[in-house]
Amino acid sequence: MDNKTRKEIKDKILEILNDNPVISIICKKAGISRATFYRWINDDYDFKKKCANTKMIGIKGINDLCESVIINKIREGNFQVAKFWLEVHSEAYAFARKSEKSHTWYRNKIKNSLDVSTEINHDEDDDLL
């Protein structure tokens, strides 16, 4: 393969990576083997760096898409998706995914804040008290 063709394929790889961070799919669309892709990565530091940066852009795009789907499911009233969102994004609901130590710590923090005053205080570090 000549240098011009190799450069064209590398440019195509970077374009595809921007939308899809899955290496096997990228190689298939670019018409090269995974072994060739990884050889190019190992032999060309600049290409490796561009691939890494472009792959991160692709991953962020997929993450945005996934978040959009999750939010739409929450708006549709999907309890499981709403529960998942809260477990990930709200300390008050994260007990299912965290250790008992964390659960106890947070429960005590809430209890102590309520013992000090009759009103519920909002701590900047907490999503919900």
C-alpha positions as CSV (number, residue, x, y, z in Angstrom):
1,M,0.0,0.0,0.0
2,D,1.4,3.4,-0.9
3,N,1.7,6.3,1.5
4,K,-1.1,8.3,-0.2
5,T,-3.6,5.4,0.2
6,R,-2.4,4.8,3.8
7,K,-2.9,8.5,4.6
8,E,-6.4,8.4,3.0
9,I,-7.3,5.3,5.1
10,K,-6.0,6.9,8.3
11,D,-8.0,10.0,7.6
12,K,-11.1,7.8,7.1
13,I,-10.4,6.0,10.4
14,L,-10.3,9.4,12.2
15,E,-13.6,10.4,10.6
16,I,-15.3,7.2,11.6
17,L,-13.8,7.3,15.1
18,N,-15.5,10.6,15.6
19,D,-18.9,8.9,15.4
20,N,-18.2,5.3,16.5
21,P,-15.4,4.4,19.0
22,V,-15.5,0.6,18.3
23,I,-12.2,-0.4,16.7
24,S,-13.5,-3.6,14.9
25,I,-16.3,-1.5,13.2
26,I,-13.9,1.2,12.3
27,C,-11.5,-1.3,10.7
28,K,-14.3,-3.0,8.8
29,K,-15.5,0.4,7.4
30,A,-12.0,1.4,6.5
31,G,-11.3,-1.9,4.9
32,I,-8.3,-2.9,7.0
33,S,-7.6,-5.6,9.6
34,R,-7.4,-4.9,13.3
35,A,-3.8,-6.0,13.1
36,T,-3.0,-3.3,10.5
37,F,-4.8,-0.7,12.6
38,Y,-2.7,-1.6,15.7
39,R,0.5,-1.8,13.7
40,W,-0.2,1.7,12.5
41,I,-0.9,2.9,16.0
42,N,2.4,1.4,17.3
43,D,4.4,2.8,14.3
44,D,3.0,6.3,14.1
45,Y,2.8,8.2,17.4
46,D,1.0,11.2,15.8
47,F,-1.7,8.9,14.4
48,K,-2.0,7.1,17.8
49,K,-2.5,10.5,19.5
50,K,-5.1,11.6,17.0
51,C,-7.0,8.3,17.3
52,A,-7.0,8.6,21.1
53,N,-8.3,12.1,21.0
54,T,-10.9,11.4,18.3
55,K,-12.0,8.2,20.1
56,M,-12.7,10.3,23.2
57,I,-14.9,12.6,21.1
58,G,-16.8,9.6,19.8
59,I,-17.3,8.2,23.3
60,K,-18.6,11.5,24.5
61,G,-21.0,11.6,21.6
62,I,-22.3,8.1,22.5
63,N,-22.6,9.1,26.1
64,D,-24.7,12.1,25.2
65,L,-26.9,9.8,23.1
66,C,-27.3,7.4,25.9
67,E,-28.1,10.1,28.4
68,S,-30.8,11.4,26.0
69,V,-32.4,7.9,25.8
70,I,-32.3,7.6,29.6
71,I,-34.0,11.0,30.0
72,N,-36.6,10.2,27.4
73,K,-37.4,6.9,29.3
74,I,-37.7,8.8,32.6
75,R,-40.1,11.2,30.9
76,E,-42.1,8.2,29.7
77,G,-42.4,7.1,33.4
78,N,-40.0,4.1,33.3
79,F,-39.4,3.4,37.0
80,Q,-36.3,1.3,36.5
81,V,-34.5,3.9,34.4
82,A,-35.5,6.7,36.9
83,K,-34.1,4.6,39.7
84,F,-30.9,4.0,37.8
85,W,-30.5,7.7,37.2
86,L,-31.0,8.6,40.9
87,E,-28.6,5.9,42.1
88,V,-25.9,7.3,39.8
89,H,-26.6,11.1,40.2
90,S,-28.0,11.5,43.7
91,E,-26.2,10.7,46.9
92,A,-29.5,10.3,48.7
93,Y,-30.5,7.4,46.4
94,A,-27.0,5.9,45.9
95,F,-27.4,3.3,48.7
96,A,-28.1,0.4,46.4
97,R,-24.7,0.9,44.7
98,K,-22.6,1.9,47.6
99,S,-21.2,0.1,50.6
100,E,-23.0,-0.1,53.9
101,K,-20.3,2.2,55.4
102,S,-21.3,4.9,52.9
103,H,-25.0,4.3,53.6
104,T,-24.4,4.6,57.4
105,W,-22.3,7.7,57.0
106,Y,-24.9,9.4,54.9
107,R,-27.8,8.4,57.1
108,N,-25.9,9.7,60.1
109,K,-25.2,13.0,58.3
110,I,-28.9,13.4,57.6
111,K,-29.8,12.5,61.2
112,N,-27.2,14.9,62.6
113,S,-28.4,17.8,60.4
114,L,-32.0,17.2,61.6
115,D,-31.0,17.0,65.3
116,V,-29.3,20.4,65.1
117,S,-32.3,22.3,63.8
118,T,-36.0,21.7,63.1
119,E,-35.6,22.8,59.5
120,I,-34.0,20.7,56.8
121,N,-30.8,22.3,55.6
122,H,-29.3,21.8,52.2
123,D,-25.6,21.0,52.1
124,E,-23.8,22.0,48.9
125,D,-22.2,18.5,48.7
126,D,-25.6,16.8,48.9
127,D,-28.2,16.4,46.1
128,L,-31.0,15.9,48.7
129,L,-31.2,15.9,52.4
